[in-house]
Amino acid sequence: MKKKHFFTIIILLVAILVFSLGLSCRSCGAVLSQITGGNSTYANVTDGDSGNDLHNGNETGNDSGPAASEETLSEKEKKIAEEDKAKAIEAEKNASQDNQSQESQNQTETTGAGTAETVALKDNRFVIMIETMQPKNDEYSYAKGNDPNFYEITDYFLGLGIPQEQIHIYWGQNQDGGTYDNFVKAIDEVKILSNTGCTVLVALMSHGSEQADYGAEAMIEFANGSGNEHGGQYISYFEVRDLLDQIPCEKMAVTISSCALSDSTKPVAEEAAYPRAAMAPITFQEILNYVLTDKDAVDRDGDGKYSIMDVFEFVKDPDATSNPARYAGVELVDPFDIAKQVYLN
């Protein structure tokens, strides 16, 4: 009987235990189900939010994320850099144009100033003279019956009102004498101030060579600059013409005395850049001697002036000079008909 009660109690206890375990499993299952569902919901919500963010990003065109921000910044910086470069190029271009404009204005002002200076000259006459055959003596010799020398000729032009800086006389055989370099120097100095309203007188007195045969060019020899009238540079009278062509002027007269004789006149006067007449062979000392001693005789047309044409007609008149044979070979080439308009006073 006791055993029977004992087994009954054990069975009841086992039944109670089994029932309790069943309730616990259902409860655990509900909890697990709730936890699993929550995680799933979290995952779904996360996925949904992520999808909405991408959708919103695609729809609005806004960048998202660090990479997109870096890319946007890079593009903006690139765009800014390109704009800055374009502005720099434009600024440089404008500065260059301003400089060119300023240079052009400066050139215009310089030209204007040069023109104004030329127009404002006290006298519009220029003198270029080369003498290689006589030394530059200190004494005045004309009063002793000799041809006028360097100082007397200089004084003559100064007395006409021509400023010293417009008188370029290179006399003798030394460095300050009738060298080729000094001839070029005189031309360079005259062409700076001269313009198409000026008159230029050029006198060349040196050794040379006449036209030996057909095709040979008449030449002029300059002093060597070391005390000798020979040994200097030889150039043709065509080259003399080209050098003189650099001087703008209204008219130019060239008197020449050299062994080239009258062969020197045509190359100098014909096809000149500006109106030019040339007379040879005759020294300027001779011309000035006649002007100073017999003004009335030299003034052939009686207008009170002594033109190159007056001088030519005077020396070609066999009754005018004491040695007419001396000037039998003198020629005047005047293709522009200006010899009567270039005066020596």
Buried (B, 14 or more C-beta within 10 A) or exposed (E): EEEEEEEEEEEEEEEEEEEEEEEEEEEEEEEEEEEEEEEEEEEEEEEEEEEEEEEEBEEEEEBEEEEEEEEEEEEEEEEEEEEEEEEEEEEEEEEEEEEEEEEEEEEEEEEEEEEEEBEEBEEBBBBBBBBBBBBBEEEBBBEEEBBBBBBBBBEBBEEBEBBEEBBBBBBBBBBEBBBBEBBEBBBEBBBEBBBEEBBBBBBBBBBBBBBEEEEEBBBBBBBBBEEEBEEBBEBBBBBBBBBBBBBBBBBBBBBBBBBBBBBBBBBBBBEBBBBBBBBBBBBBBBBBBBBEEEEEBBBBEEEEBBBBBBBBBBBBEEEBBEEEEEBEEBBBBBBBEBBBBBBBE
